Amino acid sequence: MNLTGVRITGTGSCLPERVVTNDMLSETLDTSNEWILSWTGISERRFAGPDEATSDFAIPAARRALEAAGKKPEDVDMVLCATMTPDMMMPTVASLVQRELGLVNAGGYDINSACTGFVQTITAGSNYIRSGLSKCCLVIGAETMTRIIDPNDRSTAVIFADGAGAAVLEPADPEESDLIAMSAGLKGDDEVLVVKAGGSRYPITPERIAAGEHYVLMRGRETFRFAVKTFARLITETCEKAGVAPTDLAVVVPHQVNMRIIEAAVERTGIVKETCFLNIATVGNTSAASVAIALDHAVAAGRMKRGDLVLFVAFGGGLSWASALFRW
């Protein structure tokens, strides 16, 4: 099979209007602006309104990505959405985006890999393009994390937030632009980072709601160690696969997990912190939407130029991890 190259021709994002500052959270939680900043690097984040759902952010983000790429709705033949907070169990968010944007020629589906989701989605979409199975693939990361966060749990309530990002993938000359390396993995775990209730093993019941099992439960220390180790390993392993050094990377777009985690991982790899595009201070951790939103913000900031090596890195519940190295 002769593989074509793949390029990102347009990006878009959408954040809720409601801004929630650290001082606002400290009114109901035993915390402070100083504590949140020192432990997470977050100063504010966006929360969805009471009548907003994940597709309400995915749809405008996707529309903006298509406009940036100069594509009409009928051009799209595949739409993939990464999310762990769909509007409902069925149908998929991808199908809601397809309907609202009039993507009459598109197939698609959702991917649930928690915070790793968008990197998995952009890799899957790229391989549809590279194999010739798709000519225009719309990939989305979208979450409404505040629906599954205990507002009284300081360990999660100050970190997670809502929003969506999207990108359009199209064929390219592989010598000019391409997905040149990737890595992915799983370490099956249902204790470190989990939403226990709501599936077939633990259906929602009044008792489970009373126990808070429908919320994200996170073991902070284990999550920190996993994230630092995995982040650093992904950078070095993916670069080795591509035959480049971490210092050759022009931009790293990481999952905006926690500033202390990012700083610790970067120190292990030898790259400078400035290589990473970071928007966690004002966006927070939006799970599967994180890398997607950061990508759009990085493009808007003019961080990438033709020929740059751009690495996407994410890790999260599952436990899962994934990376994708592009020649821009």
Phi, psi and omega in degrees: 000127176274118182268138173271172173273175178224142177224154176267113187258350179194147177225161177201162177207165179210128177242149175300157180285331186285117177265129180241114182271167177298321179298324178294320179292326182292348178288335182239348180244155176280077183203182180209164176303317182296318181294314182297315180299316184290329184265337185233334185082008182261132176252330177203164179208173181248135178244140176293151174285169185298335182255010182259144178232176186302318181295337178294340176258325180297319184295308178294327177297317179294318179300317180294324178294318179295319178297319179295327180276351182071034183251144174271157180306322182288348178286334186284128178246357177207135175229125182238132181234125175267123178197150170244004179230061180296162178305321181205169181300325179204134011275181181285158173296324178304320181289327178290321175296316180303315182293310187291328180267355179069041180278073192293341182253010188259139163260180177163179182192170175263153172237127176247101175224034180052225185295340180281348192309311186293323178295322175297321181292317181291330175289314178298315179298320178297322180287331170299317180292312185296328180276353181086003180283343178221145176251342179205104185248125178262121180243139188225145167236124186213137181212150165236074187295333183295346177285341183237021178249131176289114183295348179259002180262104185299330185292335181244328186295333182272350187260308193277152183206186188238158176152184181207153174220158182211160177212152176252130179249136179220162179295155179208165170293121183299342178280346183255319183208135183189162165278112189255347176195152176210163175210148179204154179194167178222147170224091189312119184208133177234033180230321186291316183216106192208147164248104193287314187267149176122347178259193184285335179281322180231077180299156178295127174223161177304324181294319181288325175296316179299328180275358179074021184282355176269002178258161173295126175249124185230128172270104191302311184294316179295321179296318180298312182296317179299315185294315181297311182297317183289318179303310182296318181294321180299318180298311184291318181295317182292321177295320178299319179298325182272352181073032178234167177261151177307328179288349176280346182291131177277320181215135169247125177252096185267161167302128183278076190273311187184130186298323180294323177295314180298314181297318180294320181291317180299320180299325181290332186268342180089357176278158180277149182302327183295344176293331181279134172272123185236129173229015184300331184301326184245352182247329183079193180263110182254025176054236184296341178276348190302303182293325180296315179293317180298322177301312180297319179294323178294319177297315180298329180277357179072030184285332183256146172225161184307131179093348180295145170272117184240123183249127173259133184222133178209159182200149182182204184302149181144310344291144186223159176204154180198153176218158176212122181255121181249144161269115190290000000 
